[in-house]
Amino acid sequence: MDCDKAIYRVYGYLDGELTVWRRWSIRRHLGKCPPCAQGFDFEVELRQVISSKCRDDMPPELKQRIADALGLSVPPDDASSV
C-alpha cells in the first residue's frame, strides 16, 4: 500500500469500516512509514480530544424521541442513558 491509499483509507480504518485485509495492510504500511504513522497518531489523538471535550447534554425528551424513532423501548426515567 502506498501513502496516498493509506491516507485515503485511514478514516475508514479508524471508523472500523474496513475489511480485515485492508486493516492489516494499513497497519503494515504505518509500521514502515513514519510520516503516515505520525499522521495516524495525530488523527487518533484528535478524535480522543473531540470525544472528551465536545459533549452536549440533550434534554431527556429528545433522547426519548430518538429512542422511539429507533424502536427502542426506554422507560422515561432511563431516557438520560440512551
N, C-alpha and C positions, 0 to 999 in steps of 0.2 A: 504494500500500500504506500502511495506517495503522500506528501504533506497536504496537497490540495484535497485529496479524498478524505484524509484523516480529519482535517478541519471541517469539511462539509458534513461528516458523519458524527462528529463529537457530540452534538446536541442530541441526536438520536441515541447515542451511547448513554449519555447522562440521563435521558428520559426512560431508558430501559426498553427502547423500541426496536433494537437490532437483534438479528439472529445471533446464535452462539458463535458461529463462524466469524461474523463481522466484528463482534465484540472482541474475540480473540485477536483478530487481525489488527484492530486499533490498539489493543494493549501491547501487542508485539511492536507496532510502529512507535508507540510512545516510549517503550523501553529502549529503543535505538535512536530516538530523535529528541535530544534535549530541548530544542526550541518548541516543538509541538507539546512535549511533556510539560513545559513551563506554562504554555498557553492553557493546557488542560487543567493544570493545578489552579490557575487563576480562575477559570470558569467554575470549578468546584467550590473554591472559596467564595466567589461572588454569589453563587446560589445559596450558600450557607448564610452569608450576611443578609441577603434579601429575605430568606426564610425566617431568620430570627428577628429582624428589625421591621419588616413590613407586614405587620399584622393589624387588621382592623377588626373590631368587635362588631358582630352582626346582631341586630335585635332578634330575640327569640322567635318572634312572629315570622321573620324572614327565613330563619333556619327551618321552621316548621313547614313553611310553604315550599321550600326546596325539597325537604324530605317527602312531602306529599307528592310533588311533581315527579320524584324519582320512585315513587311507590313504596317508600319505606314507612313502616308504622312506628312512629316515635311518640311515646306518651308526652303530653305537653310539658311536664316537669323535666323531661330529658332533652328537650329541644335544644338546649345550650350545648349539648355534646355531639350534635350532628356534624 
